[in-house]
């Protein structure tokens, strides 16, 4: 077999490229699964201590944005070393901590635990659906990136504005759009790894993690609004 590949160097190159892409995808999925552990731990610490619930919505938003962008900058700087994995896991702990505010509200509902499990199950279905779709789609999806990025920026602005407006209608709209946009982002980010557009598994994990986080958060918010049962 090796002799045949040496006879056709193009085939040998394609074979090694496919192996490398599979390695990046496999490492991404492993690190993604690992990242859920500090996320759950951070959420538990946040709910138990009430540290995030004690913040005002404005202060919470400032801490979230400063912490998230600070961590993402650090991940980008360390992504080519094992330090990048540690920084990424620190970031997921922070994201779990910041999610605690919403979780505390949901857990205050009579059916809060079941709503969280439903949101988790729904997010898992979206992830496996997008991952499966990414493996069968042959079309290049790289053109989606800029449109999805603009959509994500608009959601961020709308979310910040709603901190002051406190509009339920705007919140519902943002959550519905976020589920659609970040589900599409999930497909786009996984497809990039499969196609070789992203070759660093730490960066790939960060992108897919943020997609999953936003889908879960938005789905949980909608379930709390429409399915929450008061004590």
Backbone as JSON, one array per atom type, in Angstrom:
{
  "sequence": "XXXXXXXXXXXXXXXXXXXXXXXXXXXXXXXXXXXXXXXXXXXXXXXXXXXXXXXXXXXXXXXXXXXXXXXXXXXXXXXXXXXXXXXXXXXXXXXXXXXXXXXXXXXXXXXXXXXXXXXXXXXXXXXXXXXXXXXXXXXXXXXXXXXXXXXXXXXXXXXXXXXXXXXXXXXXXXXXXXXXXXXXXXXXXXXXXXXXXXXXXXXXXXXXXXXXXXXXXXXXXXXXXXXXXXX",
  "N": [[0.83, -1.21, 0.0], [1.92, 1.26, 0.83], [3.82, 1.55, -1.16], [2.21, 1.98, -3.36], [1.03, 4.42, -2.72], [3.28, 6.01, -2.76], [3.81, 5.93, -5.41], [1.76, 7.42, -6.39], [1.83, 10.4, -5.45], [-0.05, 12.41, -4.97], [-2.29, 11.11, -3.96], [-1.22, 10.16, -1.6], [-0.77, 12.55, -0.24], [-3.4, 13.47, 0.07], [-4.39, 11.48, 1.71], [-2.88, 11.79, 4.1], [-3.73, 14.32, 4.78], [-6.43, 13.92, 5.29], [-6.23, 12.28, 7.54], [-5.08, 14.07, 9.37], [-7.12, 15.98, 9.59], [-9.15, 14.43, 10.73], [-7.92, 13.88, 13.15], [-7.81, 16.42, 14.35], [-10.56, 16.93, 14.56], [-11.35, 14.84, 16.25], [-9.85, 15.43, 18.59], [-11.0, 17.88, 19.17], [-13.65, 17.21, 19.82], [-13.18, 15.62, 22.1], [-12.02, 17.5, 23.85], [-14.1, 19.28, 23.99], [-16.05, 17.79, 25.31], [-14.71, 17.48, 27.74], [-14.66, 20.12, 28.57], [-17.17, 20.59, 29.57], [-17.17, 19.77, 32.18], [-15.77, 21.71, 33.97], [-17.59, 23.75, 33.42], [-20.04, 22.91, 34.54], [-19.16, 22.74, 37.16], [-18.49, 25.42, 37.69], [-21.05, 26.56, 37.43], [-22.33, 25.33, 39.57], [-20.87, 26.36, 41.76], [-21.53, 29.05, 41.46], [-24.34, 29.07, 41.82], [-24.51, 28.01, 44.39], [-23.11, 29.81, 46.01], [-24.22, 32.22, 45.32], [-22.96, 34.35, 44.16], [-23.04, 35.58, 41.62], [-25.7, 36.24, 41.41], [-25.91, 38.25, 43.21], [-24.94, 40.46, 41.95], [-25.81, 43.43, 40.13], [-27.81, 43.61, 37.1], [-26.45, 45.23, 35.19], [-23.77, 45.41, 36.15], [-23.18, 42.71, 36.12], [-23.25, 42.2, 33.37], [-21.07, 43.73, 32.49], [-18.93, 42.45, 33.84], [-19.17, 39.93, 32.68], [-18.67, 40.45, 29.9], [-16.07, 41.6, 30.0], [-14.63, 39.52, 31.23], [-15.11, 37.34, 29.48], [-14.12, 38.22, 26.93], [-11.51, 38.75, 27.7], [-10.56, 36.2, 28.45], [-10.86, 34.9, 25.96], [-9.02, 36.27, 24.41], [-6.68, 35.49, 25.72], [-6.76, 32.74, 25.24], [-6.42, 32.69, 22.48], [-3.79, 33.57, 22.33], [-2.41, 31.49, 23.49], [-2.98, 29.16, 22.19], [-1.44, 27.33, 20.81], [-0.11, 25.75, 22.55], [0.08, 23.59, 25.49], [-0.81, 25.12, 27.54], [-2.89, 26.55, 26.54], [-5.05, 24.78, 26.66], [-5.54, 24.65, 29.42], [-6.21, 27.34, 29.89], [-8.52, 27.52, 28.35], [-10.21, 25.72, 29.72], [-10.39, 27.12, 32.1], [-11.8, 29.29, 31.18], [-14.25, 28.06, 30.52], [-15.11, 27.37, 33.06], [-15.54, 29.92, 34.1], [-17.63, 30.72, 32.39], [-19.62, 28.95, 33.17], [-19.98, 29.86, 35.76], [-21.04, 32.4, 35.26], [-23.4, 31.66, 34.15], [-24.87, 30.89, 36.26], [-26.61, 32.75, 37.4], [-28.97, 32.78, 35.81], [-29.62, 30.07, 36.08], [-30.19, 29.91, 38.81], [-32.56, 31.36, 38.95], [-34.23, 29.75, 37.37], [-34.16, 27.36, 38.85], [-35.6, 28.18, 40.97], [-38.16, 27.83, 40.21], [-41.04, 25.66, 40.26], [-40.81, 23.43, 38.59], [-38.15, 23.57, 37.89], [-35.75, 21.96, 37.75], [-36.42, 19.98, 35.87], [-36.8, 21.58, 33.64], [-34.21, 22.48, 33.14], [-32.96, 20.04, 32.48], [-34.43, 19.44, 30.2], [-33.68, 21.55, 28.52], [-30.96, 20.94, 28.3], [-31.12, 18.45, 27.03], [-32.38, 19.22, 24.63], [-30.42, 20.9, 23.54], [-28.37, 19.06, 23.17], [-29.53, 17.48, 21.18], [-29.66, 19.33, 19.08], [-26.89, 19.76, 18.72], [-25.89, 17.17, 17.97], [-27.4, 16.83, 15.7], [-26.5, 18.95, 14.02], [-23.79, 18.24, 13.85], [-23.96, 15.78, 12.54], [-25.13, 16.61, 10.16], [-23.11, 18.22, 9.17], [-21.25, 16.37, 8.34], [-22.31, 15.24, 6.06], [-22.97, 17.2, 4.25], [-21.78, 18.51, 1.29], [-21.27, 20.92, 0.21], [-19.46, 24.01, 0.18], [-19.38, 25.94, 3.04], [-18.23, 28.26, 3.83], [-18.9, 30.86, 3.17], [-20.98, 31.53, 4.82], [-20.03, 32.53, 7.18], [-19.52, 35.39, 7.57], [-22.1, 36.49, 7.52], [-23.35, 35.21, 9.66], [-21.75, 36.16, 11.71], [-22.36, 38.89, 11.73], [-25.03, 38.67, 12.45], [-24.73, 37.61, 15.05], [-23.47, 39.76, 16.32], [-25.53, 41.66, 16.23], [-27.37, 40.41, 17.89], [-25.96, 40.54, 20.29], [-25.87, 43.32, 20.75], [-28.62, 43.85, 20.93], [-29.21, 42.34, 23.2], [-27.74, 43.7, 25.16], [-29.02, 46.19, 25.09], [-31.5, 45.44, 26.03], [-31.03, 45.03, 28.69], [-31.51, 47.42, 29.88], [-34.05, 48.09, 28.9], [-35.66, 45.93, 29.63], [-37.55, 44.3, 28.29], [-39.9, 41.84, 27.71], [-40.83, 40.86, 25.29], [-38.76, 41.55, 23.52], [-36.72, 40.04, 24.63], [-37.64, 37.4, 24.21], [-37.65, 37.37, 21.43], [-34.9, 37.74, 20.88], [-33.87, 35.39, 22.03], [-35.07, 33.35, 20.47], [-34.01, 33.96, 17.93], [-31.31, 33.66, 18.55], [-31.07, 30.9, 19.03], [-31.5, 29.93, 16.44], [-29.4, 31.23, 14.97], [-27.02, 30.45, 16.33], [-27.19, 27.71, 16.15], [-26.84, 27.41, 13.43], [-24.27, 28.46, 13.33], [-22.96, 26.44, 14.71], [-23.09, 24.32, 12.89], [-21.56, 25.5, 10.85], [-19.04, 25.88, 12.14], [-18.25, 23.26, 12.84], [-18.16, 22.13, 10.32], [-16.06, 23.56, 9.21], [-13.86, 22.47, 10.54], [-13.98, 19.83, 9.6], [-13.56, 20.27, 6.88], [-11.0, 21.23, 6.92], [-10.58, 23.9, 7.31], [-10.19, 24.91, 9.82], [-7.54, 24.25, 11.83], [-6.61, 24.09, 14.38], [-7.27, 22.56, 17.34], [-7.97, 23.65, 19.79], [-8.9, 26.25, 19.3], [-11.03, 25.51, 17.66], [-12.6, 24.09, 19.49], [-13.29, 26.13, 21.29], [-14.93, 27.77, 19.65], [-17.1, 26.03, 18.99], [-17.99, 25.4, 21.54], [-18.96, 27.9, 22.45], [-21.11, 28.17, 20.71], [-22.76, 26.03, 21.55], [-23.2, 26.8, 24.2], [-24.64, 29.21, 23.93], [-26.96, 28.33, 22.58], [-28.02, 26.58, 24.52], [-28.43, 28.35, 26.69], [-30.29, 30.18, 25.6], [-32.41, 28.48, 24.92], [-33.08, 27.53, 27.45], [-33.94, 29.88, 28.67], [-36.28, 30.44, 27.17], [-37.82, 28.18, 27.8], [-38.15, 28.64, 30.51], [-39.72, 30.94, 30.44], [-42.08, 30.18, 29.04], [-42.72, 27.67, 30.04], [-42.38, 27.56, 32.75], [-43.26, 26.79, 36.09], [-44.72, 28.35, 38.77], [-44.03, 28.4, 42.28]],
  "CA": [[0.0, 0.0, 0.0], [2.8, 2.42, 0.88], [4.45, 1.7, -2.46], [1.23, 2.56, -4.27], [0.89, 5.84, -2.38], [4.48, 6.69, -3.22], [3.69, 6.04, -6.85], [0.81, 8.51, -6.62], [2.02, 11.3, -4.32], [-1.27, 13.17, -4.7], [-3.11, 10.29, -3.08], [-0.56, 10.13, -0.29], [-1.03, 13.84, 0.39], [-4.8, 13.52, 0.47], [-4.55, 10.56, 2.83], [-2.33, 12.4, 5.31], [-4.58, 15.48, 5.1], [-7.65, 13.39, 5.9], [-5.85, 11.81, 8.87], [-4.88, 15.26, 10.2], [-8.44, 16.57, 9.85], [-9.82, 13.55, 11.68], [-7.26, 14.05, 14.44], [-8.27, 17.71, 14.9], [-11.97, 16.78, 14.91], [-11.42, 13.96, 17.42], [-9.37, 16.19, 19.75], [-11.99, 18.92, 19.44], [-14.78, 16.58, 20.51], [-12.73, 15.22, 23.43], [-11.84, 18.7, 24.67], [-15.44, 19.83, 24.17], [-16.67, 17.0, 26.38], [-14.01, 17.82, 28.98], [-14.99, 21.5, 28.96], [-18.45, 20.62, 30.27], [-16.93, 19.53, 33.6], [-15.63, 23.0, 34.68], [-18.8, 24.55, 33.25], [-20.97, 22.45, 35.58], [-18.57, 23.12, 38.45], [-18.67, 26.87, 37.82], [-22.47, 26.81, 37.66], [-22.64, 24.88, 40.93], [-20.29, 27.34, 42.66], [-22.3, 30.28, 41.33], [-25.66, 28.89, 42.44], [-24.33, 27.75, 45.82], [-22.64, 31.01, 46.72], [-25.05, 33.38, 44.96], [-22.06, 35.46, 43.85], [-23.48, 36.3, 40.42], [-27.05, 36.78, 41.66], [-25.77, 39.46, 44.03], [-24.59, 41.57, 41.07], [-26.89, 44.04, 39.35], [-27.71, 43.19, 35.7], [-25.43, 46.01, 34.49], [-22.45, 44.96, 36.61], [-23.02, 41.34, 35.63], [-22.94, 42.28, 31.94], [-19.7, 44.24, 32.37], [-18.04, 41.37, 34.27], [-19.25, 38.88, 31.67], [-17.99, 40.87, 28.67], [-14.65, 41.76, 30.28], [-14.06, 38.2, 31.48], [-15.19, 36.5, 28.28], [-13.17, 38.68, 25.91], [-10.17, 38.57, 28.25], [-10.23, 34.79, 28.31], [-10.72, 34.55, 24.54], [-7.74, 36.83, 23.97], [-5.63, 34.64, 26.29], [-6.81, 31.46, 24.52], [-5.82, 32.9, 21.15], [-2.35, 33.72, 22.49], [-1.79, 30.26, 24.01], [-3.65, 28.02, 21.55], [-0.47, 26.38, 20.24], [0.6, 25.06, 23.64], [-0.81, 22.94, 26.45], [-1.38, 26.18, 28.38], [-4.16, 26.92, 25.92], [-6.09, 23.88, 27.17], [-5.82, 25.1, 30.78], [-6.92, 28.62, 29.81], [-9.86, 27.22, 27.83], [-10.98, 25.13, 30.8], [-10.66, 28.23, 33.01], [-12.86, 30.07, 30.52], [-15.53, 27.36, 30.64], [-15.52, 27.53, 34.46], [-16.08, 31.29, 34.19], [-18.91, 30.76, 31.7], [-20.56, 28.27, 34.05], [-20.22, 30.78, 36.87], [-21.91, 33.47, 34.79], [-24.7, 31.06, 33.83], [-25.52, 30.58, 37.53], [-27.69, 33.71, 37.66], [-30.17, 32.25, 35.17], [-29.94, 28.77, 36.67], [-30.8, 30.14, 40.11], [-33.94, 31.77, 38.69], [-34.95, 28.57, 36.89], [-34.28, 26.42, 39.96], [-36.61, 28.72, 41.86], [-39.46, 27.4, 39.71], [-41.46, 24.35, 40.75], [-40.29, 22.41, 37.68], [-36.87, 24.09, 37.41], [-34.78, 20.9, 37.42], [-36.83, 19.34, 34.62], [-36.57, 22.54, 32.55], [-32.77, 22.44, 32.84], [-32.68, 18.79, 31.78], [-35.03, 19.56, 28.87], [-32.8, 22.43, 27.74], [-29.74, 20.19, 28.02], [-31.45, 17.45, 26.01], [-32.62, 19.91, 23.37], [-29.12, 21.37, 23.04], [-27.67, 17.87, 22.69], [-30.15, 17.1, 19.9], [-29.18, 20.31, 18.09], [-25.47, 19.51, 18.46], [-25.71, 15.94, 17.19], [-28.0, 17.07, 14.39], [-25.59, 19.78, 13.23], [-22.57, 17.46, 13.61], [-24.28, 14.79, 11.51], [-25.36, 17.35, 8.92], [-21.81, 18.71, 8.69], [-20.5, 15.27, 7.7], [-22.93, 14.83, 4.79], [-23.04, 18.34, 3.33], [-20.57, 18.63, 0.46], [-21.14, 22.32, -0.21], [-18.6, 24.89, 0.99], [-20.21, 26.85, 3.83], [-17.39, 29.36, 4.34], [-19.57, 32.15, 2.94], [-21.95, 31.8, 5.89], [-19.36, 33.09, 8.34], [-19.68, 36.83, 7.78], [-23.5, 36.77, 7.82], [-23.6, 34.74, 11.02], [-21.04, 37.07, 12.62], [-23.19, 40.11, 11.81], [-26.2, 38.3, 13.24], [-24.32, 37.48, 16.45], [-23.24, 41.12, 16.83], [-26.84, 42.28, 16.42], [-27.94, 39.79, 19.09], [-25.23, 41.09, 21.44], [-26.34, 44.7, 20.95], [-30.01, 43.77, 21.39], [-29.18, 41.84, 24.57], [-27.27, 44.79, 26.02], [-30.08, 47.2, 25.14], [-32.61, 44.92, 26.83], [-30.69, 45.15, 30.11], [-32.13, 48.66, 30.34], [-35.46, 48.11, 28.53], [-36.36, 44.85, 30.34], [-38.71, 43.95, 27.48], [-40.08, 40.39, 27.56], [-40.98, 40.57, 23.86], [-37.43, 41.61, 22.92], [-35.96, 38.9, 25.14], [-38.1, 36.22, 23.5], [-37.16, 37.49, 20.05], [-33.45, 37.5, 20.89], [-33.64, 33.97, 22.33], [-35.45, 32.56, 19.29], [-33.0, 34.22, 16.89], [-30.03, 33.1, 19.01], [-31.1, 29.45, 18.8], [-31.31, 29.72, 15.01], [-28.09, 31.7, 14.52], [-25.91, 29.66, 16.89], [-27.29, 26.37, 15.57], [-26.17, 27.54, 12.13], [-22.85, 28.63, 13.65], [-22.47, 25.12, 15.09], [-22.88, 23.63, 11.62], [-20.45, 26.17, 10.17], [-17.78, 25.65, 12.84], [-17.89, 21.84, 12.71], [-17.81, 21.91, 8.89], [-14.73, 24.13, 9.0], [-12.88, 21.48, 11.0], [-14.04, 18.7, 8.67], [-12.98, 20.68, 5.59], [-9.62, 21.68, 7.09], [-10.5, 25.35, 7.45], [-9.68, 25.17, 11.17], [-6.6, 23.17, 12.12], [-6.24, 24.11, 15.79], [-8.42, 22.0, 18.05], [-8.36, 24.52, 20.91], [-9.74, 27.28, 18.69], [-12.26, 24.85, 17.21], [-13.4, 23.79, 20.69], [-13.82, 27.4, 21.78], [-16.02, 28.2, 18.77], [-18.26, 25.14, 19.13], [-18.46, 25.56, 22.92], [-19.76, 29.13, 22.51], [-22.36, 27.86, 20.01], [-23.56, 25.19, 22.44], [-23.55, 27.61, 25.37], [-25.68, 30.16, 23.56], [-28.18, 27.59, 22.29], [-28.54, 26.11, 25.8], [-28.9, 29.5, 27.47], [-31.49, 30.73, 24.97], [-33.47, 27.48, 25.05], [-33.48, 27.51, 28.86], [-34.71, 31.11, 28.92], [-37.61, 30.27, 26.58], [-38.53, 27.19, 28.6], [-38.51, 29.3, 31.77], [-40.79, 31.9, 30.18], [-43.31, 29.55, 28.59], [-43.05, 26.41, 30.72], [-42.06, 27.62, 34.17], [-44.38, 26.69, 37.02], [-44.41, 29.05, 40.0], [-44.34, 27.68, 43.53]],
  "C": [[0.86, 1.25, 0.0], [3.45, 2.67, -0.46], [3.5, 2.35, -3.45], [1.06, 4.05, -4.0], [2.1, 6.63, -2.83], [4.46, 6.87, -4.73], [2.76, 7.19, -7.23], [0.87, 9.47, -5.44], [0.8, 12.14, -3.98], [-2.18, 12.42, -3.75], [-2.53, 10.24, -1.67], [-0.83, 11.42, 0.47], [-2.45, 13.95, 0.89], [-5.06, 12.64, 1.68], [-4.06, 11.17, 4.12], [-3.16, 13.59, 5.75], [-5.85, 15.01, 5.79], [-7.38, 12.91, 7.32], [-5.71, 12.99, 9.84], [-6.22, 15.9, 10.56], [-9.22, 15.73, 10.86], [-9.23, 13.68, 13.08], [-7.73, 15.34, 15.12], [-9.72, 17.58, 15.36], [-12.12, 15.92, 16.17], [-10.97, 14.7, 18.69], [-10.35, 17.29, 20.16], [-13.15, 18.34, 20.24], [-14.4, 16.15, 21.93], [-12.61, 16.43, 24.37], [-13.18, 19.36, 24.95], [-16.16, 19.1, 25.3], [-16.04, 17.34, 27.73], [-14.41, 19.2, 29.49], [-16.31, 21.6, 29.7], [-18.27, 20.44, 31.77], [-16.72, 20.84, 34.37], [-16.84, 23.91, 34.51], [-19.83, 24.2, 34.33], [-20.46, 22.86, 36.96], [-18.75, 24.61, 38.71], [-20.11, 27.24, 38.11], [-22.86, 26.44, 39.09], [-22.1, 25.88, 41.96], [-21.12, 28.62, 42.65], [-23.66, 30.2, 42.01], [-25.53, 28.75, 43.95], [-23.96, 29.0, 46.61], [-23.5, 32.23, 46.45], [-24.23, 34.58, 44.53], [-22.52, 36.26, 42.64], [-24.86, 36.91, 40.61], [-26.99, 38.07, 42.46], [-25.42, 40.68, 43.18], [-25.84, 42.15, 40.43], [-26.73, 43.58, 37.89], [-26.61, 43.93, 34.93], [-24.03, 45.58, 34.86], [-22.16, 43.56, 36.09], [-22.63, 41.32, 34.15], [-21.51, 42.74, 31.71], [-18.69, 43.15, 32.74], [-17.99, 40.26, 33.21], [-18.45, 39.25, 30.42], [-16.48, 40.98, 28.88], [-13.98, 40.4, 30.47], [-14.02, 37.34, 30.23], [-14.17, 36.93, 27.23], [-11.72, 38.57, 26.4], [-9.7, 37.14, 28.11], [-10.0, 34.41, 26.85], [-9.42, 35.09, 23.96], [-6.59, 35.94, 24.46], [-5.58, 33.28, 25.58], [-6.15, 31.59, 23.16], [-4.3, 32.97, 21.25], [-1.67, 32.41, 22.88], [-2.28, 28.99, 23.3], [-2.69, 26.97, 20.97], [0.33, 25.64, 21.31], [-0.42, 24.44, 24.58], [-1.44, 23.96, 27.41], [-2.74, 26.61, 27.85], [-5.31, 26.07, 26.42], [-6.52, 24.33, 28.57], [-6.6, 26.41, 30.77], [-8.34, 28.41, 29.32], [-10.75, 26.64, 28.93], [-11.31, 26.18, 31.87], [-11.8, 29.09, 32.48], [-14.22, 29.38, 30.69], [-16.03, 27.37, 32.08], [-16.17, 28.89, 34.66], [-17.46, 31.37, 33.54], [-19.99, 30.05, 32.51], [-20.96, 29.15, 35.22], [-21.21, 31.87, 36.46], [-23.3, 32.95, 34.42], [-25.54, 30.85, 35.1], [-26.68, 31.51, 37.83], [-29.0, 33.2, 37.07], [-30.59, 30.93, 35.8], [-30.63, 28.93, 38.02], [-32.27, 30.54, 39.96], [-34.78, 30.57, 38.27], [-35.17, 27.56, 38.01], [-35.29, 26.9, 41.0], [-38.03, 28.38, 41.43], [-39.76, 25.99, 40.2], [-40.87, 23.23, 39.91], [-38.92, 22.8, 37.11], [-35.89, 23.03, 36.97], [-35.13, 20.23, 36.09], [-36.64, 20.27, 33.43], [-35.09, 22.55, 32.15], [-32.41, 21.19, 32.07], [-33.26, 18.82, 30.36], [-34.17, 20.43, 27.96], [-31.51, 21.72, 27.36], [-29.99, 19.15, 26.92], [-31.68, 18.09, 24.64], [-31.34, 20.4, 22.72], [-28.33, 20.2, 22.49], [-28.21, 17.41, 21.34], [-29.68, 18.03, 18.78], [-27.73, 20.02, 17.71], [-25.28, 18.27, 17.59], [-26.32, 16.06, 15.8], [-27.08, 17.87, 13.49], [-24.28, 19.03, 12.89], [-22.79, 16.43, 12.51], [-24.46, 15.46, 10.16], [-24.04, 17.81, 8.31], [-21.03, 17.63, 7.96], [-21.06, 14.89, 6.34], [-23.02, 15.97, 3.77], [-21.71, 18.47, 2.58], [-20.28, 20.08, 0.07], [-20.22, 23.08, 0.75], [-19.47, 25.92, 1.71], [-19.44, 28.06, 4.34], [-18.04, 30.73, 4.17], [-20.57, 32.52, 4.01], [-21.35, 32.62, 7.02], [-19.66, 34.56, 8.59], [-21.13, 37.2, 8.11], [-23.85, 36.36, 9.25], [-22.94, 35.66, 12.04], [-21.83, 38.36, 12.81], [-24.43, 39.84, 12.66], [-25.89, 38.2, 14.72], [-24.07, 38.84, 17.08], [-24.56, 41.83, 17.12], [-27.53, 41.72, 17.67], [-27.29, 40.35, 20.35], [-25.72, 42.49, 21.77], [-27.76, 44.68, 21.51], [-30.08, 43.3, 22.85], [-28.75, 42.91, 25.54], [-28.34, 45.87, 26.18], [-31.21, 46.74, 26.07], [-32.31, 44.88, 28.33], [-31.39, 46.37, 30.7], [-33.64, 48.69, 30.04], [-36.28, 47.09, 29.31], [-37.65, 44.46, 29.61], [-38.79, 42.43, 27.3], [-40.16, 40.0, 26.08], [-39.61, 40.56, 23.17], [-36.58, 40.42, 23.37], [-36.34, 37.62, 24.42], [-37.58, 36.21, 22.08], [-35.67, 37.18, 19.96], [-33.15, 36.02, 21.11], [-33.95, 33.08, 21.12], [-34.41, 32.71, 18.18], [-31.66, 33.6, 17.26], [-29.97, 31.6, 18.78], [-30.85, 29.16, 17.32], [-29.9, 30.07, 14.55], [-26.97, 30.81, 15.04], [-26.01, 28.18, 16.52], [-26.6, 26.35, 14.21], [-24.67, 27.71, 12.32], [-22.21, 27.28, 14.0], [-22.15, 24.3, 13.83], [-21.66, 24.18, 10.91], [-19.1, 25.84, 10.81], [-17.32, 24.19, 12.74], [-17.45, 21.55, 11.28], [-16.43, 22.46, 8.58], [-13.64, 23.15, 9.41], [-12.82, 20.31, 10.02], [-13.37, 19.03, 7.35], [-11.54, 21.15, 5.7], [-9.46, 23.17, 7.19], [-10.02, 25.79, 8.81], [-8.8, 23.98, 11.57], [-6.13, 23.15, 13.57], [-7.42, 23.66, 16.62], [-8.86, 22.85, 19.24], [-9.28, 25.63, 20.41], [-11.07, 26.7, 18.26], [-13.18, 24.55, 18.39], [-14.04, 25.04, 21.24], [-15.04, 27.83, 20.97], [-17.27, 27.35, 18.98], [-18.84, 25.24, 20.54], [-19.37, 26.78, 23.03], [-21.11, 28.92, 21.8], [-23.3, 27.08, 20.92], [-24.07, 26.0, 23.63], [-24.72, 28.54, 25.06], [-27.01, 29.48, 23.23], [-28.83, 27.13, 23.6], [-29.15, 27.25, 26.6], [-30.21, 30.06, 26.92], [-32.67, 29.77, 25.1], [-33.99, 27.43, 26.49], [-34.33, 28.73, 29.21], [-36.14, 30.98, 28.38], [-38.44, 29.26, 27.37], [-39.0, 27.79, 29.92], [-39.69, 30.24, 31.58], [-42.11, 31.2, 29.9], [-43.7, 28.28, 29.37], [-42.8, 26.42, 32.2], [-43.32, 27.59, 35.04], [-43.98, 27.33, 38.35], [-44.8, 28.21, 41.22], [-45.7, 28.14, 44.09]]
}
